[in-house]
Amino acid sequence: MLKTNKVFIDTQTYVKAGLHFEGVAFKAFHELCVKGDLVLITTTVVEREVKGKIEESIKDALQAINTVQRKARLLNSIDNGSLHGFFQQFNEHEIHEAAQKVFDDFLKGCHAKLATIEVIDLNEVLDKYFGKEPPFGQNKKKSEFPDAINLAAVERFVNDEDVYIISEDSDLKNYCDGKNNLHQIDSLDKFLGEYNTHTNELSNKLMQFIESKREDIRADVIAQLNDADGYNVSTWEDAELDSFEVVNIDDFEPSIIKIDNNYCLATFSVSVDFEVTVSGPDFNNGYWDSEDKVMIPMETTTRTEVQEISFDIEIEVMYEIEDGELTDIAFDVNIDKLSRGIEFSIEENNFEY
C-alpha cells in the first residue's frame, strides 16, 4: 500500500534530469499532480537552487555557442539560408526568463505546496551540525545546510504525516533512515514505479511481461548502442574515434512510470562498458618546435580502453485487454539522446591529474 501521496523532490533530482521538466518521468508526475492523485511539496531553498542551476547551465550553453560562432565565422560570409539563423545574436535576458518560467510553470501546474523555512528551528539545525548528525555527518559538511533546512521545513509542513523524499544524496538518506515518516526513494522513476504498483492492477501483469523480455531488451539496447554514432571529446588534439563496442551491460531494474489507454511506459538507467579505440598524433614522441613553442608529432599512436557510460532507457508497451488479460502485446526500446551520438573521452596518456 502506498504510504502517502505527498512527495518532496530534492534539487539533486532536478539537476540529474538535466533540468528537463518535459522528460517522461516529470510529465507523468505532473499529470498525477494535476489530477490530484499526488501532492508536490517544495521549499524556497529548492526553488532558488534549481533556478541557480538553470542560470549556470544557460550561461555555459551560451558561452559554448559564442565559441562555436567565433570559430565558424567564415561560414557567416556564405550566403546560405540554412546557416543564417545560427549566427543571430541571442537575447540572454529573454532566454533566462523563458527557462525560469518553465520551472515556475511546472511547479504551478503541479499545484506545488510551499513548505516555508521561516517556521523551522535554526537551533535544531545547528545542533545537528555541531553534533555531526545526519544530514551533516562526521565531517560536518557545511554544504548540507540547504538539505538540513529543506528537511526541517518539510517535516514541519507534514506535521508527522508520511512524505516521500526523492533524492540519491547519501547524507539525506541517513537522515531519513532515522525518521519513521520520511520515506526516501532514489529517483522519481522509482517512485512512480512504486506508485503504479500500488494503484494500478495492470502494473504487476505489465511488469511480468517486461521481465519476460529482459534478455530481448538487453540485446536491443546493445544493438542500438553498437550501431550508434560516436565521437571522442578528450583533450587529445586531432584524435579520432576508430571503433567502439559494448563489452558489458549491467543489470537493470525497470520502473513503470505511466499506464494509460492501452499504453505503458517503463524506464531504467543502466551502466554500459565499451571497448573504445582511438588514434591520434603521437605527441609523446614528437619534437619541440622552439620557435612556435609547440610539440610536433611525427607519427600516430593508438589507444584502446574500456570506458563506462550510463544511459537512460525507455520501454514503450502497447497492448489490448481481453477478459482482464493482456493480449496483442508489442514493445519498443528507446535510448534517450542516442541520436546525438555517444561521447567518449580517451586521452593519449592515462595520467590522473
N, C-alpha and C positions, 0 to 999 in steps of 0.2 A: 504493500500500500504506500502511495506517495505520502511523504511526511508533511508536506506543506506546499502551497502554491507560491510562496514568497521566495524571491531569488535576488541575491546581490551579486553583481558581476564586477570583479576586480579589474583595475586598469590593465594589468598584465594580459588579461584575456582579450581585451580590445586591441592591444598592441600586437599580440601574437596573430590575430586575424588580419593584420595588415591595415587596421583601421578601416576595414571594408565592411560597412554596415549593410551592404546589399548581398553579402555572402549567404550561402544557403542556410547555415545554422542561425544567423541573426534574422533572416527573413522568416524562418519557421517560428523562432521565438517571438518575433514581433507580431505575427498573426495570432499566436496564442494569447498574447497580452491584449491585443485589440478585442478579442472575443471575451476577455475577462477570465480566461482559464488560468493565467499566470499573472503575478504582480512583480514588476521590476522595482527594486529598491536601489537608490543611488545616493551619493553624497556630493557636496560641493568639492571635496578633495578629488574624487574620481573625475568629476566634470573638468576641473582645472588641469589635472594631469593629462587626461585624454586630449583636451584642446591644445595643451602644450606640445604633446607628441605630434598632433596634426600639423601644428605650425612648423615644427622641426622638419617633418617629412616633406612638406611643401617647399620649404627653404632649400633643402637638399636637392629636391627634384628640379627646381628652377635653376639652381646653380649648375646641375648636370646639363640641362637644356642649353643654358648660355654657353657652356664649354663646347658642346657639340656644334652650336651655331657658329662660334668663332672658328673652330677647326674646319667647318664646312662652308665658310663664307664664299668660296669660289662658286659653289652651286647657286648662290643667291643671284649671281650675274646671268644665270641661264634662264632664258625665257620659257619656263615650263610651269604650267598651271598647277601641276601636282606638287611642286616644291614651294610654291608661293606662301602657303599658309604656315609652313614650318618656320619661316623667318620673320613672322609677325611678332611684334612686341606684346608681351603679356602684361595685363593689369594685375599686379601682385595683390593689391588690396581686394579686388573683386574675387580673385582665386581663394584667398584666405577666408573671406566672408562666406563664399559658397561652400567651402569644405567644412567650416564650423557649423554651417546651417544643416548639413547632412546629419551630423551628430545630434544637434538640437532637435531635428525632426524625428530622429529615431527615438529619443527619449520622450518627446511629446506624443508620438504615435503609440508608444508602449504605455502611455499614461503613468510614467515613472513616478514613484513616491520618493520624496526627498527626506532622507534621514539627516536632520540638521546636526551640525557639530557644536552648536552653541550650548547644547544641553549636556555634553559629556563632562566628566570629572577629570580635569587635567592631572590632578594629584594621583588618581588611579593609574593613568598612563605613565607618569613619571615613576611611580612605584614599580611598575613592571620593567621600566628601562633600567633603573638602578638595581633592581632585584634580579636582572638578567633573565627575566621570564619571557615566554613567547608573547608577541612575535619578535622580540628583540634578540633573544638567545644569549649564549655565553659571551659573545663578542660585543654585546651592547651596540648593535648596528643602528646608528642614527638614521640610516636610510629607511628603516622600518617605521619611523614615526607616522608617515601617511597611512600605512596599513593599520597601525595601532589606533589612530584616530578614526579611520573608517569602521573598524570592528566595534569600537566603543559606541559610535553613533548608531550603527545598525542594531547592536544589542539593546540600546535604549529605545530605539524605534519599535522593535518587535516585542519588547517587554516580556521576555522569557518564552515567547512563542517560537516555533521552529522556523528556520530560514536556511535555504541552500546558499552556500558560499562558493562561487565559481572562481577557482584560482589554482595555479600549479605551484605557487610560492611555498617553499618548504617550511618557512617560519610561520606563515599563516596557517598551514596545515597543522603544525604543532599546537597552535593556539586553539584551533577548532577541536582538536582531539580532546582537549580538557573541558569542553563545553557540551552538554547534552543536547542543546537546541541548535547548535551550529553544525550543519552537515556539509562538509567540504567535498566538492567534486572537481576533478582536474580541468574539465573543458565543458563548454556549452553543448558540444555534440554529445558528450557522455550524459549530461543532464537530460537532454531531450530524448536520448535513448531510454533512460530510466523512466522518464515521464510517459513515453508511449507504451512501455512495458506494462505500466500500471493502469493506463487509462484507455487503451485500445485493445480489444480482444483479438484483433488480427495480428498484433505485434509478434506474438510467440510463433505463429504459423509462418509469418514472413521471415522471421529470424531463422527458423528451422530451414527454410528454403535457401536463404543466403549461406548458412553454414554448410548445407549440402553441396553448394557450388564453390566452396572455399578454394579448391585446387584450380578450378576453372578461372576464378577471379585472379588468383596468383599468376597463372600463366598469361592471362590477358594483360595484366599490369606489366609483367616482364617484357612481353612482346611490344607493347606500346612504347616502353622506355627504350628498348633496343632500336626501335625504328625512328625515334625522335631525333631532332636536330640537336647538336651540342656545340659548345664553344668554350675556349679557355680564357679566363679573365684574370690570370695571375699577373705579377709584375715582370714576368719573363718576356722581355720585349721581342716582338715578331715571332713568338712561339705559336704553333698551330696544333690543333687537335687532330691526331691521326685516327684514333679509334676509341671506342668505349663499349663495354658490355657488362650487363648485370651478372654478378657472381654470387650474390646472396640477397634475399629479401626477408626481413624479419617477420615474425608472426604479427598478426593484426587482429584488432577487436572492433568489428563494425558496430555502429550505433544507429538505430533507426530514428531519424530526426523529424520525419514527416510521413503521415499516412493520410491520403486524401483522394477520393474518387478513382478507385482502381489504380492508384499510383502510390508508390513507396519510394522514399529517398533515404539511403543509408550512407554514412560517411565513416572514414577512418584515416588516421595518419600512420605512415609506415616508413621505416628507415631502410634504405637500399644501398648495398655496396656495389660499386662499379670498379672494374679494372680499366684504367684510363691510360692511354699512351699519347704523349705529346712530344713533338720535335721542334727544335728551335736553335738559334745561334749558340755556339759553344763559347760563352764569354769567359769561362774558367781558363781556357787555353788560348785565348786571344792575345793580342799585344796592345800595349798602351800607346795611344797617339798623344804625345806630349803637347803637340801644337793645338789640337782641338780638344784635348783633355777628355777623351772618350776611349773606351775599350773596343777594339776592333776584332771581331771574331773571324777566324779563318775557316772553321769547319762548323758542321751542325752536330747536335747531340740529341739523344732520345731518352726520355724518362717514362717509366711505367709504374704507376702507383694504384693502390686501392683507395678509393675515396667514398665516404659515406654521405648520402644526401637524403633528406626527409621530404616526403610528398604527401599531399592531401588527396584522397581518393573519394570519388562519389560513385555509388551504385544505384542506378535507377531500375526499379522493378515495376513492370506493368502486368496486370492480372485481371481475371474475371472471378466472380464468386458464384458458385452454384451449390445450393444446399449447405451453406456455411463452409465450403471448402474452396481453396484456391485452384483455379484452372487457367489454361492458356497463359502460362507464366512466361514472360520474357524479361531479360535484363541487359543493361548496358553498363559498361565500366568507363568512367571518365577520370582523367588525371588533371587536377586543377593546374592551370597555367602552363601545361605542357606545350601548347602551341608556341610559346615564347622560346622554346629550346631549353636544354639542360645546361646549367652554368657550372663548369668545373674550375678548379684552381690548382694547377700543377706548376710548381716552381722549378727552375733549373737546379737549385740547391734546396735541400730539405732542412736548412738551418732553422732552429727555433729562436725567434727574437724575443 
